[in-house]
Amino acid sequence: MWLWRRHSRPTLPEVANRLLVLTYVIGRSVKSPPPDVLESMLKKWGPAEVEKLRRNEDNRRDALVERLRNIGLWRHASPKEKAILRSTWLTMTNQQRIDASWRLESAQVLMWALGMLPNLPAYDAAAEPDILKQVPFDDLPALVQSAAMRSAAEIDAARDVAELWHWRSRTRELIERGERFRATPELIAAGIGSFDDIIRVTAKTAAAEGLFPACIEDDFPICGKAYRDLAEAEWSNVRSITAERHFALNWLCGYAPGNQWDKTPTNT
């Protein structure tokens, strides 16, 4: 696993501010139609209707940014988040929309860290948008007052699990790309000479340590099957859940330089 350089951990108010910013970023994604839907809609409209939409969207954007400035959240948004928040239906890229929608997983992690959720779901269970109804998105003092930050040890343990699942995701990527396993003399001496070997040993060790239930066919158990047997769509979903949780937990553990959200590393 990666050797991390830890910086100072974010404080409870910093975590609360980050969660509030995320609720607005996610909201921009939820309220923005997918490109194909928008394109179909625009094809049916004339120039005057498109211009009216552009003006309305510009006004909504300006009002949102002003609102965030007034409640003190704008300065806590990262550069990438500000770009999303400044976008409109007509300017938001599909990648921005996708990235913002997956931030729901990061928001769920922060809610868990603040004691707002009892646990994190399994890695094959995506976060549900309804969880954000618990967030007082206009009231930082209320959020800070009601929150109870989990211990550093508990957050570290969750981060280690997320990194483990992310490692498994990237190991499958290497296998599917046809990468050659580079076995060192030490690994060979330990009976590890292939990707299958290291997956088997890692999965059995993790199960023995209680990091997840019993292995399935010497592999990580996910969606009721071995990780290697995930269909492409299943793997895409699990991979995104894993990456987002690892990202948020690394930030919580202080691995982002200066706690800069966009610069949070997720090496494995």
N, C-alpha and C positions, 0 to 999 in steps of 0.2 A: 504494500500500500504506500501511498505518497507520504513523504515527510513534510509536514506543514510548518509554516512559520506563523505563530499566533501573535496577533496584535491585541489591543484592548477589546474586550467584548462590548457590544452595544448595551447601553443602559435601558432600564424599563421604559422611560419616556421615549428613547430613540426607537425602540421596538414598536411602541404604540404608534408613533408618528409614521413609521414605515408601513405598518398595517393600514393606517388610514389612507396613505397615499395609494397603496395597492388597491383599495376598494374603488377608488376613482379610476385608476388605470384599467382595472378589470371591467368596470362599468362602461368605459369607452368602447371596449371590444364587444361587449354584450349588445350594446345599442347600435353598433355599426353593421350593416348588412354585408354578407360575403360578396366578393367582387362579381360573381356571376349573377347574383340577385340584383345588385346595383346596376350592372350593365343592362340586364333585361328591362329594368325599370326605366332607365334613361332612354333606351331605344324607343319607348312609347311616348316620350315627352318631346315637346318642341323646345326651341331655344329659350323662350320666356320662362317656361316651367323649370328648366335646368338652372337658369340664372336665379330664379326665386329660391330654389333649393340651395344654391351656393351661398346666397346672402343669409338665408336662415341658418345654415350650418356655420358660417363665419360668426354670426351673432351668438350662437350657442357656445362655440369654442371660446370666444372672447369673454362671455359671461362665466364660463367654467373657470378659466384662468384667473379672472378677477376674484371669483369666489374663493379659490384656493389661496390667493394672495391675502385676502382679507382674514381668513381663518388661520393663517400662518403655516399652511402646508406646502405651498409652492416651493419654498426654499429647501424642503426636505425631499423633493422629487429629484431623481437622478436625471442626467442628460437624456438618456434613452426614454425615460418616462415622460419627461417634458415634451419630447418630440411626439409621443403618442397623444398626450393631452392637448397639444396644439393642433393635432390633425382634425380633419373633418371626414364625413362620409366620402367626399370626393378626393381627399388627399391621403388618407390612411392606406398604407400598403397592406397586402394580404399577410406578409410576414409579421408586420406590427400587430395586426389583428390576432394572428395565431399566438404570437409571443405573449400578448396581453391576456388572452383567455387562459393560457396555461399558468399564469401567475396566481390563479386561484389555488393551486397546490402550495405555492409559497405562502399565500395568505393563511391557508389552513395550518401550516407549520407554525407561523407566528402566533396564531390564535391558541394553538396548543401550548406554545412556550409561555404565553401570558396566562395560562390556566383557564382559558375560555372553553376548551374542549378536553374531555377526559383522556383521550388517546388519539393516536394517529391510525387511520385505517391500514389494512394490509396493502401491499404494493401493487395489487391488481384492482384496487378500488379507488376510482378517481373522486376528487373532492366534489361535493354538491354545492351549487351556487347559493342554496338557501342558508348555508352556514353564515354568510355575510350579513344576514338579517340581525345577527347578534352584535354586530359592530356599530357603536354609536358614532357614525362617520363624521359628525359635525362637532363632537364633544370630546376633545382630548383629555381634559381634566377628569371627566367621568370614566373614560377608558382606563386612565392611569390609576384612578382611585379604586376601581373594581378589579384590576388585574393583580395577579400574584405570580411573579416570575418563577418558573421552575428552576431547580438547582442546576448549577453548571454541570454537575456529574450526570444528571438526567438528560440534559441537552446533548452533552458529549456522547452519551451512550446511543441516543437516537441518531446522531450524526454518523457514528461508526457503522450503524446498520444501513443507513442510506448510502454511504460510500461503498459498502459491500455489494449492495444491489446494483449500484452504478458500475462497479467493477465487472459484475456479471454481464451487464448490458454491453459494455465495451469489449469484453472477451468474445461475446457472440459476434460483434461487429468484425473483430479480427479474423474469426473463423470464416465468416461469410465472405470476407475479402480475399481469403486464401492465404493469409499471412502465415509464415513459418514460425512455429514455436521455437524460441531460443532457449534451449535447456543448458543451464550452467552445470559444471561438475557437481556442485552441491545439490542441485535439484535432481540430477540423475541418481546420485547416491541415495536420495530420499525416495526414489521410485517414481519421480515425476519427469516424464519425457515428452508430454504432449499437452495440448489444451484440455483434452478430456481428463487427463490425470490431475491437473491442477484444479479443475472444476470439482472433480470428485472429492479431493482432499479438503478443499475449502468448504464445500457444501456439508460434508460430514462434520468438520470441525465446528462450523457455525450452528448446525443442528444440536451438536453435543453441548454447546455453550448456551443453548436456548434462544438464539437469535431469530430462529424461525422453526416451524414444526419439522417433523421428520422429512428427510430428503425423499425425493421421488426419482427413482432410477439413477441414484448417485448425482442428482442435480438439484438446483434450487427449486422449491415447490411454488408454483405460481399458476393461477387459473385452474387449479386441480390437476396440473400436469407438470412434467419436467420442463424447465426453462427452455431447453433446446427444441422442444416440440411446439412452442408458441407459434401460432399462425402470424403472418406478417402484420395484420391489423392489431392483433393482440400485443405483439411485441412493440409496435409503435406506441401504443397506449401506455404500456408498462414502462417503456424507456423514457417517455415524457414525464410521467409521474415521478420516476426515480430521479431524473436530472433536476427537476424543480425542487424536490425535497432536499436533495443533497446541496443544492445551491443555497437555499434558505437556511439550512442548518449550519453550513460553513460560515455564512454571514453571522449567525447568532453566536458562533464559537469564536468570532474575532479573526477570521482568516482573510477578510477583505482589508487591504491597506486603507487606513483611515476610515474604516467602516463604509467605504464607498460601494454601494450596492452593485453598480454595473461592473465593478472590478473584482467581484467575488470569484475565486477560482474553484474549479470542480475537478481537479486532476484526480486520477485514481492510480 
